[in-house]
Structure formats: structure tokens, C-alpha cells
Amino acid sequence: MSVNQVTGIVQVQNLRTGANQVLEGHTDIVTATSFSSDSFQLVTASQDGIARVWKLQTGASQVLEGHTGEIYNASFNPDDTLVITSSYDSTTRVWDLQGRQLAIFEGYPAALSPDGQQVNAIKDGRLETYEIGTLPELLAWGCQWLHNYLEYGQATDGDRALCNLPPRDSAPTGPFESSLGRSLVQVQVTWPQRG
């Protein structure tokens, strides 16, 4: 397939059949396009500050809206579940295919690692590397980090439910151990009396 970009219009041509498909939706010049690995989807970026994920079988698109400047780069991650965009607003953003913004990183341009787990972006003349985590991965990490607080701290049953922990049978007792592994102990403090 090849792509011909015109102001606000993307024309996709199937090189085997010669069939053309016109994708309309952008309101300014299309600056970048990238196919998914299976060629069933296309992501486009535009000077209108919007990226779109197109389903080529239907021509329907999902809008990725949030940048405040021209988007000049957009691509899929290796398993085609996320889209990475870079903009002249000095941010790189990660999106799911339903149009939800999952992360904002400072810096541009951006490059995705071959395994799709990291984004590299230039910020203030330095290369910054950011980890991309999926929601289940981030929740698992957060619950592990909060484990001691949820078990021994003043967490409510609602807090515990976030990490699929059952309600408590009784209030916590004993010293609270933080998530960083430091024990917090109770210390008697006396102040000198003013005289």
C-alpha cells in the first residue's frame, strides 16, 4: 500500500489491486502516517493537532486529541495496541486504540524501543528514557508498593478494594511499616517547660 497525503485528506492505494481509499477528517495538512504491522490500521498525524487511527476495512477513525500544537510523528507500538505521538507542544503522548491518553512525556522527537516498553525523547538537550506501563502492570506495581500501608496502615476498605484485598476484620494494630520497608515506631517526646 502507498499513502498520498493532501491537505486534510489521506489517500491510500492498494498496490496489488490499484484500489484507492480516501480518508477524510483532518482539517489541516497531514504530517505523518504509519501502518500497523498487519496493515489493517493506519495512524495519521496532522498540523491540526490531532492524530487519528483509521480502520482501513471500514474507513472509520478514532480521534486522538490532546496535543496543543502540530503533531509531526505518530506510530504504533510493536503489537499494535498503542499509538505514540510527538508534537511541537514539546510532548510525546501514548494512547490506546479507543482514544484514551495513557501518558504524557516531556520532550520530542520520540523514538519507541523495539520491544515497545520505552520511549526516548529529547528534553532540554538531553535524551530522556521513559517506561511505558499498561494499566494492569501499573496497578500491580502500585499495589505491591502500597502493600504494607493497605495491610497495616489506616487504609479504608475502599482503599483495600483497589488492590482486590478483602475488607478488614478489625482495625490495624501495632507499628505501621511503610512501603519502603522502614518501620515507623512510636517515640515518647517531652518538651522542656518554659519557666
PATORTOR-212264 format. One record per residue (C-alpha): x, y, z; chain; residue in one letter; residue number from 1. Coordinates in steps of 0.1 Angstrom, whole numbers, plus 2048, in hexadecimal, padded with zeros to 3 digits. Layout:
N
X	Y	Z	A	a	NUM
...
This chain:
195
800	800	800	A	m	1
80B	824	7FB	A	s	2
7FE	844	80A	A	v	3
7F9	865	7F9	A	n	4
7F4	882	812	A	q	5
7E1	8A1	807	A	v	6
7D4	8BD	81D	A	t	7
7BE	8AB	836	A	g	8
7B9	88D	81F	A	i	9
7CC	86C	81F	A	v	10
7C9	856	800	A	q	11
7D3	832	805	A	v	12
7DB	81E	7E6	A	q	13
7DC	7F8	7E6	A	n	14
7FA	7F0	7CF	A	l	15
7ED	7CD	7C7	A	r	16
7CA	7D7	7BC	A	t	17
7CF	7FB	7B4	A	g	18
7B0	804	7C9	A	a	19
7B1	826	7DA	A	n	20
7A2	82E	7FC	A	q	21
79D	853	806	A	v	22
79E	85A	82C	A	l	23
791	87D	835	A	e	24
78F	88C	857	A	g	25
7AE	8A2	85D	A	h	26
7A9	8C8	859	A	t	27
7CE	8D0	850	A	d	28
7EC	8C0	83F	A	i	29
7F3	89C	849	A	v	30
817	89B	855	A	t	31
81C	875	85C	A	a	32
80D	853	856	A	t	33
816	831	862	A	s	34
806	80E	85B	A	f	35
800	7F5	876	A	s	36
815	7D5	872	A	s	37
7F8	7C2	863	A	d	38
7EF	7E0	84C	A	s	39
7CB	7E0	857	A	f	40
7CE	801	869	A	q	41
7DF	823	862	A	l	42
7E8	83E	87A	A	v	43
7EA	862	86C	A	t	44
7F7	882	87C	A	a	45
7EF	8A5	871	A	s	46
7F7	8CA	875	A	q	47
7D3	8CC	884	A	d	48
7E2	8BE	8A4	A	g	49
7CE	89D	8A1	A	i	50
7D9	87A	899	A	a	51
7C0	85F	88C	A	r	52
7C1	83A	88C	A	v	53
7AF	82D	86D	A	w	54
7A0	80B	868	A	k	55
7A7	806	843	A	l	56
78C	7EC	83E	A	q	57
770	805	848	A	t	58
781	827	845	A	g	59
776	82F	868	A	a	60
78E	842	87E	A	s	61
795	847	8A3	A	q	62
7A0	86B	8AC	A	v	63
7BF	86F	8C3	A	l	64
7BA	892	8D0	A	e	65
7CE	8A4	8EB	A	g	66
7ED	8B3	8DC	A	h	67
7EE	8D9	8DB	A	t	68
804	8DC	8BC	A	g	69
80B	8CC	89B	A	e	70
811	8A7	89C	A	i	71
82E	89D	886	A	y	72
832	878	88F	A	n	73
81B	85B	896	A	a	74
821	836	897	A	s	75
815	815	8A5	A	f	76
827	801	8C0	A	n	77
834	7DE	8B5	A	p	78
813	7CC	8BE	A	d	79
7FD	7E7	8B0	A	d	80
7EB	7ED	8D1	A	t	81
7F8	810	8D7	A	l	82
800	830	8C3	A	v	83
81D	848	8CA	A	i	84
81A	86C	8BF	A	t	85
833	889	8C0	A	s	86
82A	8AD	8BD	A	s	87
839	8D0	8BB	A	y	88
828	8D6	8DC	A	d	89
847	8C4	8EA	A	s	90
835	8A5	8F5	A	t	91
834	881	8EB	A	t	92
814	86F	8F3	A	r	93
809	84A	8F5	A	v	94
7E5	841	8EB	A	w	95
7D0	821	8EB	A	d	96
7BC	819	8CC	A	l	97
79C	826	8DC	A	q	98
7AA	849	8DC	A	g	99
7B3	84A	901	A	r	100
7D3	85C	90A	A	q	101
7E8	845	920	A	l	102
807	85A	926	A	a	103
818	87C	91E	A	i	104
83E	87E	91D	A	f	105
851	89F	91A	A	e	106
867	8A1	8FC	A	g	107
867	89A	8D7	A	y	108
86F	88C	8BE	A	p	109
868	869	8CB	A	a	110
873	846	8C2	A	a	111
863	826	8CE	A	l	112
87A	809	8D9	A	s	113
878	7EA	8C4	A	p	114
866	7D7	8E1	A	d	115
84D	7F4	8E5	A	g	116
854	7F8	90A	A	q	117
867	819	909	A	q	118
865	83B	8F8	A	v	119
883	850	8F2	A	n	120
87E	876	8EE	A	a	121
895	894	8EE	A	i	122
88F	8AC	90B	A	k	123
8A4	8CB	910	A	d	124
8C0	8BC	8FA	A	g	125
8C1	89B	90D	A	r	126
8B3	879	904	A	l	127
898	86E	91C	A	e	128
88D	84A	91E	A	t	129
869	844	92B	A	y	130
85A	822	933	A	e	131
838	81A	924	A	i	132
822	806	93B	A	g	133
800	7F7	934	A	t	134
7E4	7FD	94E	A	l	135
7E6	7DA	95C	A	p	136
80C	7DD	95F	A	e	137
809	7FF	970	A	l	138
7EE	7F2	988	A	l	139
802	7D4	991	A	a	140
821	7E9	998	A	w	141
80C	802	9AC	A	g	142
7FB	7E8	9C1	A	c	143
81D	7D8	9C8	A	q	144
82B	7F9	9D2	A	w	145
80D	801	9E9	A	l	146
80A	7DE	9F7	A	h	147
816	7E6	A1A	A	n	148
801	805	A1D	A	y	149
7E2	7F2	A11	A	l	150
7E9	7D5	A29	A	e	151
7F5	7E8	A48	A	y	152
7ED	80D	A43	A	g	153
7CD	821	A46	A	q	154
7C1	816	A23	A	a	155
79B	814	A20	A	t	156
789	7F6	A12	A	d	157
784	80B	9F2	A	g	158
7A9	810	9EF	A	d	159
7AF	7EB	9F4	A	r	160
796	7E3	9D9	A	a	161
7AB	7F6	9BF	A	l	162
7C5	7DA	9C3	A	c	163
7AB	7BE	9C6	A	n	164
7B1	7B9	9EB	A	l	165
794	7AE	A01	A	p	166
785	7C5	A1B	A	p	167
797	7C4	A3D	A	r	168
788	7B0	A5A	A	d	169
796	7CA	A73	A	s	170
7AA	7EA	A75	A	a	171
7CF	7E8	A70	A	p	172
7E5	7E3	A8E	A	t	173
80A	7E7	A94	A	g	174
823	7FD	A83	A	p	175
81E	807	A5F	A	f	176
838	7FB	A46	A	e	177
83B	812	A28	A	s	178
83D	806	A04	A	s	179
862	80E	A04	A	l	180
869	7F4	A1F	A	g	181
870	80D	A3B	A	r	182
85E	806	A5C	A	s	183
84E	824	A6C	A	l	184
850	822	A91	A	v	185
83E	835	AAC	A	q	186
856	84B	AC0	A	v	187
84E	85E	AE0	A	q	188
856	883	ADB	A	v	189
858	89B	AF8	A	t	190
85D	8C0	AF5	A	w	191
870	8D5	B0E	A	p	192
858	8EB	B22	A	q	193
85C	910	B1F	A	r	194
863	920	B40	A	g	195
